[in-house]
Amino acid sequence: MEDRLGEIRGGGPPKRHNARTVAALTGNPGCTRRAVLDSAGADKPALAERLGFPARFGRSRFAITRGNAFEAQLKADGGVELLRLVAERLGVPVPAGATWTDLGGDDDRPERSRAALTARGDGPALFDHPLLGLDVAGRRVHLEPDLVAARLAGRFHVVEIKSFPVIDGQADPAKVAAAAIQSAVYVLALRELLAAEGRDPELVSHEVVLICPRDFGNRPVASLLDVRKQLLVLRRQLARMARVDDLLATVPAGFTADPTADPAALAAALRQVPARYAPDCLAVCELAHFCRHEARGHTGALGRPVREALGGIVEVADVLALAEGGRAPEPDQAEAAALLRAAARLRADALTGGPA
């Protein structure tokens, strides 16, 4: 299996996952193409460049600098401000005597994080940048949450610090959703760590504390994110990737995602493994622009709600033909065809100002 995965990615070392890439897996769990490439550790950014569809997302240098400054501000003086925000959001008194442990550094960091987080104690504690582990497609991935607050309200809470603002009590829904998925990765890794040490994994709360700047300044505001739904999706997708042999059974012999291969041969090979493109992919997958180009004329390119509402009709041309009565529907398309014809009549009424 390792030989086959090496052939798929081109023989180089596999790309390592992090919390962002693991979180992105949950965004489109039905995409076989992404599952195969991520299982093989393929270099998707290099692949996209080679295909002529480079990825166009990522954090700007300004956003990274602003985020680092905001995090440093919160963690100053042993995290006093952080502790106050977390305690207030959890509805408990600000505890006295909370300990602060910096788990940064390069020496034996996973082991130090394991020992610190699983040590039995009574007092509240804050752990700065612990290093957690999670198995993804048979490989161990190292994950670094911003902070773990332990033994507050009797449980562990993952604390996620983001630099996007909360304006008039509202934040960008897409960014909040992305933060929830990424935080779910940390929650799952922390639960698995406790379970491996014989501790109750449910000690790790499904409520994550999200801290962002308020309005246009640097004053922090905390909120709670319930990540139970994201945990379910994450577990399902990781279980799917763990069955690498099942995934490889669907891949044609000789399939390659080697970024050094001929671009035309590479594109032809990728088209042999089905993708499930949706507009949401543009924000999380490096191959999204290639898949969007490939999906032109398909209902999936209009978004999941449209594809699902059309009952599995793949081609936009078929949708228009059914709406206009230009062809008879297949047996499983009868309901969708009736809705399309009704929609076409409503559209005609709206354009003419009266009954069609």
C-alpha positions as CSV (number, residue, x, y, z in Angstrom):
1,M,0.0,0.0,0.0
2,E,2.8,2.4,0.9
3,D,4.4,1.7,-2.5
4,R,1.1,2.5,-4.3
5,L,0.6,5.7,-2.3
6,G,4.2,6.7,-3.2
7,E,3.5,6.1,-6.9
8,I,0.4,8.3,-6.7
9,R,2.2,11.3,-5.2
10,G,5.3,10.8,-7.3
11,G,7.6,9.1,-4.9
12,G,8.5,12.1,-2.8
13,P,7.8,12.4,0.9
14,P,4.1,12.8,1.8
15,K,2.9,16.3,2.7
16,R,2.1,16.6,6.3
17,H,-1.3,17.6,7.5
18,N,-2.0,20.3,10.1
19,A,-5.2,21.4,11.8
20,R,-6.3,23.5,8.8
21,T,-5.9,20.7,6.2
22,V,-7.6,18.2,8.5
23,A,-10.4,20.6,9.0
24,A,-10.7,21.1,5.3
25,L,-11.3,17.4,4.8
26,T,-14.7,17.7,6.5
27,G,-15.9,20.4,4.1
28,N,-16.6,17.9,1.3
29,P,-16.6,14.4,2.7
30,G,-18.1,12.9,-0.5
31,C,-15.1,14.0,-2.7
32,T,-13.2,10.8,-3.6
33,R,-10.5,12.7,-5.5
34,R,-9.5,14.8,-2.4
35,A,-9.7,11.7,-0.1
36,V,-7.3,9.8,-2.4
37,L,-4.8,12.7,-2.8
38,D,-4.8,13.5,1.0
39,S,-4.4,9.8,1.9
40,A,-1.4,9.6,-0.4
41,G,0.0,12.9,1.0
42,A,0.1,14.5,-2.5
43,D,1.4,18.0,-2.9
44,K,-1.9,19.6,-4.0
45,P,-0.5,23.2,-4.3
46,A,2.3,22.0,-6.7
47,L,-0.3,19.9,-8.5
48,A,-2.6,22.9,-9.0
49,E,0.3,25.0,-10.3
50,R,1.3,22.3,-12.8
51,L,-2.2,22.0,-14.1
52,G,-2.4,25.8,-14.6
53,F,-5.0,26.4,-11.9
54,P,-3.0,27.7,-9.0
55,A,-4.7,28.1,-5.6
56,R,-5.9,31.6,-4.8
57,F,-6.6,31.5,-1.1
58,G,-4.5,31.9,2.0
59,R,-3.9,34.4,4.8
60,S,-2.2,37.7,3.9
61,R,1.0,38.7,5.7
62,F,-0.9,41.6,7.3
63,A,-3.6,39.2,8.7
64,I,-0.9,36.9,10.1
65,T,0.9,39.8,11.8
66,R,-2.3,41.2,13.2
67,G,-3.3,37.8,14.5
68,N,0.1,37.2,16.2
69,A,-0.1,40.7,17.9
70,F,-3.6,40.0,19.1
71,E,-2.6,36.6,20.5
72,A,0.5,38.0,22.2
73,Q,-1.7,40.8,23.8
74,L,-4.1,38.2,25.3
75,K,-1.3,36.0,26.6
76,A,0.7,38.8,28.3
77,D,1.2,38.6,32.1
78,G,0.6,34.9,32.3
79,G,-2.7,34.9,30.5
80,V,-4.6,37.0,33.1
81,E,-6.9,38.5,30.5
82,L,-7.4,35.1,28.8
83,L,-8.4,33.5,32.1
84,R,-10.9,36.2,32.8
85,L,-12.5,36.0,29.4
86,V,-12.8,32.2,29.5
87,A,-14.1,32.1,33.0
88,E,-16.7,34.8,32.3
89,R,-17.9,33.0,29.1
90,L,-18.2,29.7,31.0
91,G,-20.2,31.4,33.7
92,V,-17.8,30.6,36.6
93,P,-15.9,33.0,38.9
94,V,-12.4,34.0,37.8
95,P,-10.3,31.4,39.7
96,A,-7.4,32.4,41.8
97,G,-4.1,30.7,41.6
98,A,-4.4,29.3,38.1
99,T,-1.2,28.0,36.7
100,W,0.3,28.9,33.3
101,T,2.4,26.3,31.5
102,D,4.2,27.2,28.2
103,L,4.6,23.9,26.3
104,G,6.5,25.5,23.4
105,G,10.1,24.6,22.4
106,D,11.5,21.8,20.3
107,D,12.7,19.2,22.9
108,D,10.3,16.3,23.4
109,R,7.3,18.5,23.1
110,P,4.7,15.8,22.4
111,E,5.7,13.9,25.5
112,R,5.8,17.1,27.7
113,S,2.3,18.0,26.4
114,R,1.0,14.5,27.1
115,A,2.4,14.5,30.7
116,A,1.1,18.0,31.4
117,L,-2.4,17.6,30.0
118,T,-3.0,14.2,31.6
119,A,-1.6,14.9,35.0
120,R,-4.2,14.7,37.7
121,G,-4.7,17.9,39.6
122,D,-7.4,20.0,41.2
123,G,-6.5,23.6,40.4
124,P,-7.3,25.5,37.2
125,A,-4.6,25.5,34.6
126,L,-3.8,27.1,31.3
127,F,-1.6,25.3,28.7
128,D,0.0,27.5,26.0
129,H,0.5,25.8,22.6
130,P,0.4,22.2,23.6
131,L,1.3,19.7,20.8
132,L,-1.4,17.1,20.2
133,G,-1.4,14.1,17.8
134,L,-4.0,12.6,15.5
135,D,-3.9,9.7,13.1
136,V,-4.8,10.8,9.5
137,A,-4.8,8.1,6.8
138,G,-2.3,6.0,8.8
139,R,0.0,8.8,9.6
140,R,0.5,10.8,12.8
141,V,-0.3,14.4,12.5
142,H,0.9,17.0,15.0
143,L,-1.6,19.7,16.0
144,E,-1.1,22.9,18.0
145,P,-4.1,24.6,19.5
146,D,-3.7,28.2,20.7
147,L,-4.6,27.3,24.3
148,V,-6.2,24.6,26.5
149,A,-7.9,25.6,29.7
150,A,-8.0,22.7,32.1
151,R,-10.2,22.1,35.1
152,L,-12.4,25.2,34.6
153,A,-16.0,24.3,35.3
154,G,-14.7,20.8,35.9
155,R,-13.6,20.2,32.3
156,F,-11.0,20.9,29.6
157,H,-11.8,23.6,27.1
158,V,-10.0,24.3,23.8
159,V,-9.5,28.1,23.4
160,E,-9.2,29.3,19.8
161,I,-7.9,32.9,19.2
162,K,-8.8,34.5,15.8
163,S,-8.1,37.9,14.4
164,F,-11.3,38.4,12.4
165,P,-13.5,41.0,14.1
166,V,-16.9,40.7,15.8
167,I,-18.8,43.8,14.7
168,D,-22.0,44.7,16.5
169,G,-22.1,41.2,18.0
170,Q,-21.8,39.5,14.6
171,A,-18.8,37.9,12.9
172,D,-18.4,36.6,9.4
173,P,-20.4,33.3,9.4
174,A,-17.9,31.6,7.0
175,K,-15.0,32.4,9.2
176,V,-16.8,31.3,12.3
177,A,-17.7,28.0,10.6
178,A,-14.1,27.5,9.6
179,A,-13.0,28.2,13.2
180,A,-15.5,25.7,14.5
181,I,-14.2,22.9,12.2
182,Q,-10.6,23.6,13.1
183,S,-11.4,23.6,16.8
184,A,-13.2,20.3,16.4
185,V,-9.9,18.8,15.2
186,Y,-8.3,19.9,18.5
187,V,-11.1,18.6,20.6
188,L,-10.9,15.2,18.9
189,A,-7.2,15.0,19.4
190,L,-7.4,16.0,23.0
191,R,-10.1,13.5,23.7
192,E,-8.0,10.7,22.1
193,L,-5.1,11.8,24.3
194,L,-7.1,11.5,27.5
195,A,-8.6,8.2,26.4
196,A,-5.2,6.7,25.7
197,E,-4.2,7.5,29.3
198,G,-7.3,5.9,30.7
199,R,-9.1,9.2,31.4
200,D,-12.7,10.0,30.4
201,P,-12.6,11.7,26.9
202,E,-15.8,13.5,27.8
203,L,-13.8,15.6,30.2
204,V,-13.0,17.6,27.0
205,S,-15.9,19.9,26.4
206,H,-17.6,20.1,23.0
207,E,-17.9,23.8,23.7
208,V,-14.9,25.7,22.4
209,V,-14.1,29.2,23.6
210,L,-13.6,31.5,20.6
211,I,-11.9,34.9,21.2
212,C,-11.8,37.6,18.6
213,P,-11.3,41.4,18.6
214,R,-14.5,43.4,19.1
215,D,-15.5,45.9,16.4
216,F,-12.5,47.6,14.8
217,G,-10.2,47.7,17.9
218,N,-8.2,45.1,19.8
219,R,-10.5,44.7,22.7
220,P,-11.2,41.0,23.0
221,V,-14.6,39.3,23.2
222,A,-15.3,35.6,23.9
223,S,-18.0,33.4,22.6
224,L,-18.8,29.6,22.8
225,L,-18.9,27.4,19.8
226,D,-20.7,24.0,20.0
227,V,-18.7,21.7,17.8
228,R,-20.6,18.4,18.2
229,K,-21.8,18.4,14.6
230,Q,-18.3,19.1,13.3
231,L,-17.0,16.2,15.4
232,L,-19.4,13.8,13.8
233,V,-18.4,14.8,10.3
234,L,-14.7,14.8,11.2
235,R,-14.8,11.2,12.7
236,R,-16.7,10.0,9.6
237,Q,-14.2,11.4,7.2
238,L,-11.1,10.2,9.1
239,A,-12.6,6.7,9.3
240,R,-13.1,6.8,5.6
241,M,-9.5,7.8,5.0
242,A,-8.3,5.1,7.4
243,R,-9.7,2.6,4.9
244,V,-7.1,3.5,2.3
245,D,-7.3,0.1,0.7
246,D,-11.0,0.7,0.0
247,L,-10.2,4.0,-1.6
248,L,-7.4,2.6,-3.7
249,A,-9.7,-0.1,-5.1
250,T,-11.6,2.7,-6.9
251,V,-8.5,4.2,-8.4
252,P,-7.4,3.1,-11.9
253,A,-4.1,1.3,-12.2
254,G,-1.3,3.7,-13.1
255,F,-3.1,6.7,-11.7
256,T,-0.6,9.5,-10.8
257,A,-0.7,12.8,-9.1
258,D,3.0,13.5,-9.6
259,P,3.5,17.3,-9.9
260,T,6.4,16.7,-12.3
261,A,4.2,14.7,-14.8
262,D,3.0,16.2,-18.2
263,P,0.1,18.6,-17.4
264,A,-2.2,17.0,-20.0
265,A,-1.5,13.5,-18.7
266,L,-2.0,14.7,-15.2
267,A,-5.3,16.3,-16.0
268,A,-6.5,13.2,-17.7
269,A,-5.4,11.0,-14.8
270,L,-7.3,13.2,-12.2
271,R,-10.5,13.0,-14.3
272,Q,-10.5,9.3,-13.7
273,V,-11.1,9.8,-10.0
274,P,-14.5,11.4,-9.3
275,A,-14.6,14.8,-7.6
276,R,-17.6,16.4,-5.9
277,Y,-17.0,20.1,-6.7
278,A,-19.0,22.8,-4.9
279,P,-18.4,26.5,-4.7
280,D,-17.4,26.1,-1.0
281,C,-14.3,24.2,-2.2
282,L,-12.7,27.5,-3.4
283,A,-12.0,28.5,0.1
284,V,-10.4,25.3,1.4
285,C,-9.0,23.1,-1.5
286,E,-6.0,23.9,-3.6
287,L,-7.5,22.0,-6.6
288,A,-10.8,23.8,-6.5
289,H,-10.2,25.9,-9.6
290,F,-9.2,22.9,-11.7
291,C,-12.4,21.1,-10.4
292,R,-14.5,24.1,-11.1
293,H,-13.3,24.3,-14.7
294,E,-14.0,20.6,-15.1
295,A,-17.5,21.0,-13.6
296,R,-18.7,23.7,-16.0
297,G,-22.1,22.7,-17.3
298,H,-22.7,20.5,-14.3
299,T,-25.4,21.3,-11.7
300,G,-22.8,20.8,-8.9
301,A,-21.0,23.9,-10.0
302,L,-24.0,25.9,-8.8
303,G,-23.7,24.6,-5.2
304,R,-24.9,21.7,-3.1
305,P,-28.4,23.1,-2.5
306,V,-29.0,23.4,-6.2
307,R,-27.6,19.9,-7.0
308,E,-29.7,18.3,-4.3
309,A,-32.9,20.2,-5.2
310,L,-32.5,18.9,-8.8
311,G,-32.6,15.3,-7.6
312,G,-29.2,14.2,-9.0
313,I,-29.6,15.6,-12.6
314,V,-25.9,16.2,-13.5
315,E,-26.0,18.3,-16.7
316,V,-27.4,21.9,-16.8
317,A,-28.4,21.2,-20.4
318,D,-30.6,18.3,-19.2
319,V,-32.2,20.6,-16.6
320,L,-33.1,23.2,-19.2
321,A,-34.5,20.5,-21.5
322,L,-36.7,19.1,-18.8
323,A,-37.9,22.6,-17.8
324,E,-38.9,23.4,-21.4
325,G,-40.4,20.0,-22.0
326,G,-37.8,19.2,-24.6
327,R,-37.3,15.6,-23.5
328,A,-39.1,13.0,-21.4
329,P,-37.6,12.6,-17.9
330,E,-36.0,9.3,-16.7
331,P,-38.2,7.4,-14.1
332,D,-36.1,8.8,-11.2
333,Q,-36.3,12.4,-12.6
334,A,-40.1,12.7,-12.7
335,E,-40.5,14.7,-9.5
336,A,-37.6,17.1,-10.4
337,A,-39.0,17.5,-13.9
338,A,-42.4,18.5,-12.6
339,L,-40.8,21.1,-10.3
340,L,-38.7,22.4,-13.2
341,R,-41.7,22.8,-15.5
342,A,-43.6,24.6,-12.7
343,A,-40.6,26.9,-12.2
344,A,-40.4,27.6,-15.9
345,R,-44.1,28.6,-16.0
346,L,-43.6,30.9,-13.0
347,R,-40.6,32.5,-14.7
348,A,-42.6,33.1,-17.9
349,D,-45.4,34.7,-15.9
350,A,-42.9,37.0,-14.2
351,L,-41.3,38.0,-17.5
352,T,-44.6,38.7,-19.3
353,G,-46.5,40.2,-16.4
354,G,-49.4,37.7,-16.7
355,P,-50.2,34.0,-17.0
356,A,-48.2,32.2,-19.6
